Structures are given as structure tokens and as C-alpha cells.
Amino acid sequence: MAKTEMVEVATKDELVEDGRKIVAIDGLQIGLFLLEGEVFALENRCVHQGGPICQGKIVGQVLEEIDEKGRSVRMSFSDKDINIACPWHGYEYNIRTGIHPGDSSIRLRTFKTKVEGEKIFVELPVKARSVAV
């Protein structure tokens, strides 16, 4: 199992509710999101074709009400399940889980987060460093 470390990536005042901040660490772009006071972190790379997913539109998941005959009656947006839509092709993923709402096998890379005081940390793999002998 790969070793990990908590890396400071931002401060709480850099995030706004229902907003995002994109940070770069060792060539890896990570989108930070603040939803209901909790911080979530996603790799800024759509699994569909590599688009900058974290730069996409933040929207509630579309909910569709179907009647007994299988017809669409009404559509609305969820207040709980918040998605990010890729600006390239519209693929959507749940910000909290990184999972595509229509196919749970399609998912973004997510990272554990921790808030200590005003500092926000993301758990990242420890980079292997070569040592000259």
C-alpha cells in the first residue's frame, strides 16, 4: 500500500460555500469544494477524455418524476446531491463522492481532506525520491 501524507493546500477563507478553488501540487491539479461546511477534493481530470472537470458548472443532480405510465411528469434539481459537469462534454459527477450519477463504475479520483484551524489539508501519495549513492 502506498504511503500518504497530509499536504496543506489552502486556508478556509479561500473557499466559499458552493464554490471551488483549484490548486496544483507537484503537477497534480486538485479541485477543492466547500459544501455545507465540509471540504471535498477531486482530481481536476474528467475520466471521459481528460477535461478540466473542476472548472465545470456546479449544479444539483437532475431529478425526474415519472408517472405510473412511465411518462416524465416533472424535473427538478436536488438540494442535497451536488454535481460538477465537465465543460468539455457535460459528464457529471457527485462532488462528495466523485461518482457519475448514471453509472457508479465511472468515478473521479477523490482525496481525503482534513481541516485544522484555518488550514485545509489533502491526503496525497508520498512521492518516491531517488537518492544518489
ABEGO torsion letter per residue (X at the ends): XBBBBBBBABBAAABBBGBBBBBBBGGBBBBBBBBGGBBBBBBBBBAAAGBBAAABBBBBBBBBBBBAAGBBABBBBBAABBBBBBAAAGBBBBAAAGBBAABAABBBBBBBBBBBEABBBBBBBBBBBBBBX
